[in-house]
Amino acid sequence: MLKNVPGVTVSFDTRPEFADVAHVVIDNRRSLNALNSGLMEQLAAAVDALQSKQELRAIVLTGAGEKAFIGGADIHELSQLANPTAARAFITRVHECCRCLRDVPVPVIGRVNGYALGAGLEVAAACDVRIASSNAVFGMPEVKFGMPSVVEAALLPGLIGWGRTRRLLLLGDTIDAAEALQWGLVEKVVAPDALDAAVDDWLRVMAGNGNRGMRLQKRLIRDWETLPIDQAVSTGIATFAETFETDDARQMLRAFIDRPRG
């Protein structure tokens, strides 16, 4: 990729213990990794292309540089939306960025390394888990520009509750990483220079898990988000039965039972 040309890169970890981990990096660092239409199309295509990789165990999503995860949607492109049709097309691209992360069958770790604002916070919310640098900043400033927060902002009440969601969306407030952790918006906060090591800790745990089991679990969690409780329980029963269509779980259970005891 040419220097300073915005783009999305996908690379597989070269370390043997993490060989089945894909790293997806959004690089528009001159504009705090803001999402324009081209970047959004690249991101959705890149993540969708990973769907078919059966060996894939996890995805780490982050923004290039140290200042921003995703600083929001490109305000220059937003300011040029001429009519509702153009606006619908643009916001649908934002949704597609979130949809691809929720649909990919493996866990997605959001490595939040700075500003996560507007569309950036929606993308972070669409990740399965989030680990943030202590200098991260979170917010939904759309109302300050005469727009509502939409699409995957709908995930926020499930993460932080309705009152805190209203505070972010109606006031356009920003919060720091410590408050985001307190709210449950992120799962862990570390110093900037410890971010990669903390992500590696999670990847190391995932490497010891059954890949098929994690894929089934992610699918079931997605189902739980929309199903009434009785159907959610029934779906869980069916998924548990499906687990034993292969020998993966049996082998892992036997290995645990037969492990050396000292």
PyMOL commands that set and color helices and strands:
alter all, ss='L'
color gray80, all
select helices_A, chain A and resi 16-18+29-31+37-49+75-79+84-103+119-126+141-145+151-160+162-171+177-183+192-207+211-224+229-243+248-257
alter helices_A, ss='H'
color red, helices_A
select strands_A, chain A and resi 7-12+21-27+58-63+68-70+108-112+115-117+129-133+137-139+174-176+188-190
alter strands_A, ss='S'
color yellow, strands_A
deselect
rebuild
show_as cartoon
